[in-house]
């Protein structure tokens, strides 16, 4: 599920620190409290239909359906926390034809239980478990509450952002996903940390964290596929490459991140590493350089980092040679880092600075 920010979300719960309609930067909160008890279920259903995707909901608690959604937007990635009474949800082929956002939805059951079916897979989850859905396939879910309340955190990412073969990812749908290894623990901690500090996020940082989140989900999904035996041998190469790309994204700040270190971490030879990227648009080293430049470019446009020199921003992402960074940046974006930062200042209406 996902929640897009409406211009004036009816029934939202304003907060004086957040401004109108519970909106604070990339964070938005919608609550049924402002709606009459008898209208709350209809209101919630309307919100889901309009701002998430077409789906049919039913519940034994329609007379007073108390619900709340807090959503954090991270570029094309979204984290949302749902609190609601028990309900059943069915998304059919007809619903998909009406609208399909073409996203994966990773659910984390925080309270209650969830039974679900998708692409002939069936799963039953208790509090603490995680599950993956695909909006492009029919889905049935029965969500039961604990003490009459269910809580679910849902992470939405575009299908194209999950760097794994779709045919293999489909094997994970509607299954209880083991999350006790490092990738699962990191992902859960990452989600909690972002929500806890959401009010401090600016647009540039939110966008960067969206990329990191997609990398973490790719790493987690690839790990589940690999150790569960769900992936056939011919797909292992793609999964290993996806794990390596996710690893690179998470360690860009390490100046010692280089092909040899990556190969050693993944227990493969340097030759095998280069073979994995043979049919990719860029080499391993070029991939590292491109991702570092992208992170630096976002930092240069972030006014909250204006007190840091260009050299300091480059060092944040493992680029410790200022002259080489400047040449690479100009080659990639057609201007020097200083020119780009000055242009970003002018676009915001600020005064261009002299930087080092």
C-alpha positions as CSV (number, residue, x, y, z in Angstrom):
1,X,0.0,0.0,0.0
2,X,1.1,3.6,-0.5
3,X,-0.2,7.0,0.3
4,X,0.3,10.0,-2.0
5,X,-0.1,13.4,-0.4
6,X,-3.4,15.0,-1.5
7,X,-3.7,18.7,-1.6
8,X,-6.2,18.8,1.3
9,X,-6.5,15.3,2.9
10,X,-9.9,15.2,4.5
11,X,-9.9,13.8,8.0
12,X,-6.2,14.5,8.5
13,X,-4.9,15.3,12.0
14,X,-3.1,18.7,12.0
15,X,-0.1,19.3,14.2
16,X,0.9,22.8,15.0
17,X,4.5,21.9,14.4
18,X,3.8,20.3,11.0
19,X,1.5,22.9,9.5
20,X,-1.9,22.2,7.9
21,X,-3.2,18.7,7.3
22,X,-0.5,17.0,9.3
23,X,2.2,17.6,6.6
24,X,5.8,18.1,7.5
25,X,8.2,18.0,4.6
26,X,8.2,14.5,3.3
27,X,6.0,13.3,6.1
28,X,2.1,13.2,6.0
29,X,-0.4,11.9,8.5
30,X,-4.0,11.0,7.8
31,X,-6.4,10.1,10.6
32,X,-10.1,9.1,10.8
33,X,-10.6,11.0,14.1
34,X,-12.0,14.0,12.4
35,X,-14.7,11.9,10.7
36,X,-18.0,10.8,12.3
37,X,-17.8,7.2,13.6
38,X,-20.4,5.9,11.2
39,X,-18.5,7.3,8.2
40,X,-15.0,6.2,9.2
41,X,-14.8,3.0,7.2
42,X,-16.2,4.6,4.1
43,X,-13.7,7.4,4.5
44,X,-10.8,4.9,4.9
45,X,-12.0,2.9,1.9
46,X,-12.2,6.1,-0.2
47,X,-8.6,7.1,0.8
48,X,-7.3,3.7,-0.2
49,X,-9.2,3.8,-3.5
50,X,-8.1,7.3,-4.4
51,X,-4.5,7.6,-3.1
52,X,-3.3,3.9,-3.0
53,X,-4.9,1.7,-5.7
54,X,-8.2,0.1,-6.5
55,X,-9.0,-2.7,-3.9
56,X,-12.1,-4.0,-2.1
57,X,-12.1,-3.8,1.7
58,X,-14.4,-5.4,4.2
59,X,-14.4,-5.4,8.0
60,X,-16.5,-6.4,11.0
61,X,-15.8,-3.0,12.5
62,X,-17.5,-0.7,10.0
63,X,-19.6,1.1,12.7
64,X,-16.5,2.8,14.1
65,X,-13.4,2.1,12.0
66,X,-10.6,4.1,13.8
67,X,-7.5,4.3,11.5
68,X,-4.4,6.3,10.9
69,X,-1.7,6.4,8.3
70,X,1.7,8.1,8.6
71,X,3.7,8.1,5.4
72,X,7.2,9.2,4.6
73,X,8.1,10.0,1.0
74,X,11.7,9.3,-0.1
75,X,11.8,10.2,-3.8
76,X,10.1,7.3,-5.6
77,X,10.3,5.1,-2.4
78,X,7.7,5.4,0.4
79,X,7.5,4.1,4.0
80,X,4.0,4.1,5.6
81,X,2.7,3.0,8.9
82,X,-0.9,1.8,9.1
83,X,-3.0,1.4,12.2
84,X,-6.5,0.0,11.8
85,X,-9.1,-2.6,13.0
86,X,-9.1,-6.1,11.4
87,X,-10.1,-6.2,7.8
88,X,-10.0,-8.2,4.6
89,X,-8.6,-6.9,1.3
90,X,-9.0,-8.3,-2.2
91,X,-7.3,-6.9,-5.3
92,X,-8.6,-8.5,-8.5
93,X,-7.5,-8.5,-12.2
94,X,-10.3,-5.9,-12.7
95,X,-8.7,-3.6,-10.1
96,X,-5.3,-4.0,-11.7
97,X,-6.8,-3.0,-15.1
98,X,-8.2,0.2,-13.5
99,X,-4.8,1.3,-12.0
100,X,-1.5,-0.3,-11.4
101,X,1.4,1.7,-9.8
102,X,3.7,-1.2,-10.7
103,X,5.4,-1.4,-7.3
104,X,6.6,-4.0,-4.8
105,X,5.2,-3.6,-1.3
106,X,7.2,-5.0,1.5
107,X,5.0,-5.4,4.6
108,X,6.2,-5.7,8.2
109,X,3.5,-6.8,10.6
110,X,4.0,-4.9,13.9
111,X,0.8,-6.0,15.7
112,X,-1.7,-8.7,14.9
113,X,-1.5,-11.3,12.2
114,X,-1.8,-11.5,8.4
115,X,-2.9,-14.3,6.1
116,X,-2.3,-13.7,2.3
117,X,-2.4,-15.3,-1.1
118,X,-0.7,-14.1,-4.3
119,X,0.5,-16.0,-7.5
120,X,-0.5,-19.4,-5.9
121,X,1.7,-18.6,-2.9
122,X,0.2,-18.6,0.6
123,X,1.6,-17.1,3.8
124,X,0.6,-16.6,7.4
125,X,2.5,-14.0,9.4
126,X,2.6,-13.1,13.0
127,X,3.8,-9.9,14.7
128,X,7.4,-9.2,13.6
129,X,7.2,-11.1,10.3
130,X,7.7,-9.6,6.8
131,X,6.1,-10.3,3.4
132,X,6.4,-9.0,-0.2
133,X,3.5,-8.2,-2.5
134,X,3.4,-7.1,-6.2
135,X,0.6,-4.6,-7.2
136,X,0.6,-6.2,-10.7
137,X,-0.9,-9.5,-9.4
138,X,-4.2,-10.2,-7.8
139,X,-4.0,-10.4,-4.0
140,X,-6.1,-11.5,-1.0
141,X,-5.2,-10.6,2.5
142,X,-6.9,-11.1,5.9
143,X,-5.4,-8.9,8.6
144,X,-6.4,-9.6,12.2
145,X,-5.7,-7.3,15.1
146,X,-4.3,-7.7,18.6
147,X,-6.6,-6.1,21.1
148,X,-8.8,-5.1,18.1
149,X,-6.0,-3.2,16.4
150,X,-3.6,-4.1,13.7
151,X,-0.4,-2.3,12.8
152,X,1.6,-2.7,9.6
153,X,4.6,-0.9,8.2
154,X,4.7,-0.9,4.4
155,X,7.6,-0.1,2.2
156,X,6.8,0.7,-1.4
157,X,9.4,0.7,-4.1
158,X,9.1,0.8,-7.9
159,X,9.5,-2.5,-9.6
160,X,12.4,-1.2,-11.7
161,X,14.2,-0.3,-8.5
162,X,14.5,-3.9,-7.3
163,X,17.6,-5.1,-9.2
164,X,16.5,-8.8,-9.4
165,X,14.8,-10.8,-12.2
166,X,11.0,-10.5,-11.8
167,X,10.4,-14.2,-12.4
168,X,12.6,-14.9,-9.3
169,X,11.1,-12.2,-7.2
170,X,7.7,-13.6,-7.8
171,X,8.8,-16.7,-5.9
172,X,8.9,-14.6,-2.8
173,X,5.4,-13.1,-3.0
174,X,3.0,-13.8,-0.2
175,X,5.6,-15.8,1.7
176,X,6.8,-15.3,5.2
177,X,10.3,-13.9,4.6
178,X,13.1,-14.9,7.0
179,X,14.7,-11.7,8.3
180,X,17.1,-12.9,11.0
181,X,20.3,-12.5,9.0
182,X,22.2,-9.3,8.6
183,X,20.3,-7.9,5.6
184,X,16.9,-8.3,7.3
185,X,18.1,-6.8,10.6
186,X,19.6,-3.9,8.8
187,X,16.5,-3.3,6.8
188,X,14.2,-3.2,9.8
189,X,16.6,-0.9,11.8
190,X,16.8,1.4,8.7
191,X,13.0,1.7,8.5
192,X,12.6,2.5,12.2
193,X,15.4,5.0,12.1
194,X,14.0,6.9,9.1
195,X,10.5,7.1,10.6
196,X,11.9,8.2,14.0
197,X,13.8,11.1,12.4
198,X,11.5,11.9,9.5
199,X,10.8,15.5,10.7
200,X,14.5,16.3,10.2
201,X,14.7,15.1,6.6
202,X,15.1,17.6,3.7
203,X,14.2,16.7,0.1
204,X,17.8,15.9,-1.0
205,X,18.5,13.7,1.9
206,X,15.1,12.0,1.6
207,X,15.9,11.2,-2.1
208,X,19.3,9.8,-1.2
209,X,17.7,7.6,1.6
210,X,15.2,6.3,-0.9
211,X,18.1,5.0,-3.1
212,X,19.7,3.4,0.0
213,X,16.4,1.8,1.0
214,X,15.9,0.3,-2.5
215,X,19.5,-1.1,-2.3
216,X,18.8,-2.7,1.1
217,X,15.6,-4.3,-0.1
218,X,17.4,-5.7,-3.2
219,X,20.1,-7.1,-0.8
220,X,17.5,-8.6,1.5
221,X,15.5,-10.2,-1.3
222,X,18.5,-11.6,-3.0
223,X,19.7,-13.1,0.3
224,X,16.3,-14.8,0.9
225,X,16.3,-16.2,-2.6
226,X,19.8,-17.5,-2.3
227,X,19.6,-19.2,1.1
228,X,16.1,-20.6,0.7
229,X,16.8,-22.6,-2.4
230,X,14.1,-20.8,-4.4
231,X,16.4,-19.5,-7.1
232,X,17.5,-21.9,-9.8
233,X,21.3,-22.0,-10.7
234,X,20.9,-19.9,-13.8
235,X,19.6,-16.9,-11.8
236,X,22.4,-17.0,-9.1
237,X,24.6,-14.7,-11.3
238,X,22.0,-12.0,-11.5
239,X,21.3,-12.2,-7.7
240,X,25.0,-12.1,-6.9
241,X,25.4,-9.0,-9.1
242,X,22.4,-7.4,-7.4
243,X,23.9,-8.0,-4.0
244,X,27.2,-6.5,-5.1
245,X,25.5,-3.4,-6.4
246,X,23.6,-3.0,-3.1
247,X,26.9,-3.5,-1.2
248,X,28.5,-0.7,-3.3
249,X,25.6,1.6,-2.6
250,X,25.9,1.1,1.2
251,X,29.7,1.6,1.3
252,X,30.3,4.5,-1.0
253,X,31.8,6.5,1.8
254,X,34.6,4.1,2.3
255,X,37.7,5.4,0.4
256,X,39.0,1.8,0.3
257,X,36.0,0.6,-1.7
258,X,37.5,-0.9,-4.8
259,X,37.0,-4.0,-7.0
260,X,39.5,-6.1,-5.0
261,X,37.9,-5.4,-1.7
262,X,34.4,-6.1,-3.1
263,X,35.5,-9.4,-4.5
264,X,37.1,-10.4,-1.2
265,X,34.0,-9.5,0.8
266,X,31.8,-11.7,-1.5
267,X,34.3,-14.5,-1.5
268,X,34.9,-14.5,-5.2
269,X,37.9,-13.8,-7.4
270,X,38.6,-10.4,-9.0
271,X,38.2,-12.1,-12.4
272,X,34.8,-13.5,-11.4
273,X,33.7,-10.0,-10.3
274,X,34.7,-8.4,-13.6
275,X,32.9,-11.3,-15.5
276,X,29.7,-10.5,-13.5
277,X,29.7,-7.0,-15.0
278,X,30.9,-7.9,-18.5
279,X,27.4,-7.3,-20.0
280,X,26.6,-4.3,-17.8
281,X,26.7,-0.7,-19.2
282,X,29.7,0.1,-17.0
283,X,32.6,-1.7,-15.2
284,X,32.7,-2.2,-11.4
285,X,35.0,0.8,-11.0
286,X,32.9,3.0,-13.2
287,X,29.8,2.0,-11.3
288,X,31.4,3.0,-8.0
289,X,32.6,6.3,-9.5
290,X,29.1,7.1,-11.0
291,X,27.3,6.4,-7.7
292,X,29.7,8.5,-5.8
293,X,29.3,11.4,-8.2
294,X,25.5,11.2,-7.9
295,X,25.7,11.4,-4.1
296,X,28.1,14.3,-4.3
297,X,25.9,16.1,-6.8
298,X,22.9,15.7,-4.4
299,X,25.0,17.0,-1.5
300,X,26.1,20.1,-3.5
301,X,22.5,21.0,-4.1
302,X,21.5,20.6,-0.4
303,X,21.5,24.0,1.3
304,X,21.8,22.4,4.8
305,X,25.4,21.2,3.8
306,X,26.4,24.7,2.6
307,X,28.8,25.0,5.5
308,X,30.9,22.1,4.2
309,X,33.6,22.7,1.5
310,X,33.5,20.8,-1.8
311,X,36.5,18.7,-0.7
312,X,34.6,17.7,2.5
313,X,31.5,16.7,0.6
314,X,33.6,14.6,-1.8
315,X,35.3,12.9,1.1
316,X,31.9,12.0,2.6
317,X,31.6,9.6,-0.4
318,X,35.1,8.3,-0.6
319,X,36.5,10.8,-3.1
320,X,39.6,12.1,-1.4
321,X,41.5,13.6,-4.3
322,X,39.9,17.1,-5.0
323,X,41.5,17.5,-8.5
324,X,40.4,14.1,-9.7
325,X,36.9,14.7,-8.3
326,X,36.6,18.0,-10.1
327,X,37.7,16.5,-13.4
328,X,35.3,13.5,-13.0
329,X,32.4,15.8,-12.0
330,X,32.9,18.1,-15.0
331,X,33.0,15.1,-17.4
332,X,29.8,13.8,-15.9
333,X,27.8,17.0,-15.6
334,X,29.4,19.6,-17.9
335,X,30.5,21.9,-15.1
336,X,32.8,21.9,-12.1
337,X,31.5,21.2,-8.6
338,X,31.8,24.9,-7.7
339,X,29.9,26.0,-10.7
340,X,27.1,23.4,-10.0
341,X,26.8,24.5,-6.4
342,X,26.6,28.2,-7.4
343,X,24.0,27.3,-10.0
344,X,22.0,25.5,-7.3
345,X,22.3,28.5,-5.0
346,X,21.0,30.8,-7.7
347,X,18.1,28.5,-8.4
348,X,17.0,28.7,-4.8
349,X,17.3,32.5,-4.8
350,X,20.4,32.5,-2.6
351,X,23.7,34.2,-3.1
352,X,26.4,32.2,-4.9
353,X,29.5,31.5,-2.7
354,X,33.2,31.1,-3.3
355,X,34.1,27.6,-2.4
356,X,37.2,25.4,-2.1
